[in-house]
Amino acid sequence: MMTSLRPHVAEADERAPAWALLAAVFEEPAGWQSRSSDLLYVIREGTDIVGAATVEPGPRSWYIRLLAVDPQRRRRGLGRALLAGIAADASAAGAWALRVKTFRRWSAMQALLAADGWHFIAAQDDTRHDGVAEHWLKPLAARRLQLGVVGANPEGRGGEWIAFCASLAWTQLVGIADTDAAVRERWRAKGIAAYDSAEALLAAHPLDAVIVAVPPMAMRGVQEACLAAGVGMLHEKPLAASLADLLWLQRRLSESPVPLVVGVQRRHHPSYVFLRRCLAAAPHPPAELAIELQLGRKPGQTMSGFRAQRRLAGGGALLDLGYHALDLATWLLDRPLDIIACTCSVGDDLAGPRDLEDRAELTARSGPTWVRLRIDRGGPAKRERVRVRLDDGTWHADRLQVIDPAGSIAFRCAPEWHQAERGCLAELALAIAERAAAPPSPPDLWDHLSILRAIELSSGRAGLLLGGGGDA
């Protein structure tokens, strides 16, 4: 018997068997129903309902609440057909994103989503099933995310974001802004509109969001421009040069909320997402968490640009590379850190005059967990290592893999950051889509407030003047 791979919205006589299939596969309570405004999609094989999905349509995004295929008829492309049919209808209705929530133990669903162009956004605690829900998003090519980049240094993060936005089918780079005339001319030569300020870029183009990749001393001005224009931000780290500036941003966002995603890539990188799941599933918190980040530069290489001057950067190793380590520790443990001790030093492997420390070692507590961070903006090679001591032994992780206490590879992924950057952009697309349906709530910057507070406390322990003009 042939099965039509064209899903359709259920007729009246198809609704009861479709709900029965969904309830059986997802172990939902008897009589569970979705909202009356939801759409119920089905695929039939003869008189049987062999696939079903319930969908909440919205003006900018459609949310797939449940999707199920008859267990006896799997591996026939039915799940992919359901997703394709829903995507086609959503795109025709003007939506530019699909959303779905799945659970960690539904590995087949996760594999289907990954193969179908969906992007993992975030993990969330949930009382049902295995206790860890996953949120995924699929941008629809019919609506491209209109982006600008402020801080367009071709050799820095701005340049990386420009190249990455141009490589995706669902993002469109509209223009850039940079105070450096040479940088602007370089991008204009490549056919990209370039402006000398965020205000000029925002005045010239209707944007969904701005990617903020400017030095710390310029962040507040760009943030004010985006808030005044009501434009969202994908913001590089740190969010501010000081705790006082970040408190200012939090107040302004409460007055004029806009979508805000912080480009903390390690929160999106698959190996660290997997490690966080393992920690959440452990019966007890870790006894110890150690993180080592080493930037890696050639011996004698000059630390140039704003990263060489405290007056411009606001802080050295702690505010720069240390922000990544502190954020990763806070996120993995889901708790802020209490700083105990910190030492900082200027390395002898970097040439040129500078007044910023290049290395830091930090000791902290997070509940019952000892936290030890080692940060080096120099070093002979780029290196990143995470070590976690749990009841069952010590786990190791980096950008490539997670190794369990037995020495086996528990998880492995591509080491490049593109997966994480796609996650950041997908999270931004979701925030913008949700904003179109309802006014946004002020972003919660608690994690970043606690991180900057930890940096300022650590700087005090080390005898540094953060955000001022003193010497390290």
Secondary structure, DSSP 8 states (H G I E B T S, - for coil): -------EE--HHHHHHHHHHHHHHHT--TT----TTSEEEEEEETTEEEEEEEEE--SSEEEEEEEEE-GGG-SSSHHHHHHHHHHHHHHHTT--EEEEEEETT-HHHHHHHHHTT-EEEEEEE-SSTTSEEEEEEEE-TTS-EEEEEES--TTSHHHHHHHHHHH-TTEEEEEEE-S-HHHHHHHHTTT--EESSHHHHHHHS--SEEEE---HHHHHHHHHHHHHHT-EEEE-S-S-SSHHHHHHHHHHHHHS---EEE--GGGT-HHHHHHHHHHHHSSS--SEEEEEEE----TTEE--GGGG-HHHHS-STTTTHHHHHHHHHHHHHTS--EEEEEEEE--SSEES---S--EEEEEEEETTEEEEEEEESS-SS-EEEEEEEETTEEEEE-SSEEE-TTS-EEEE---STHHHHHHHHHHHHHHHHHHHHS-------HHHHHHHHHHHHHHHHHT--TTSS---
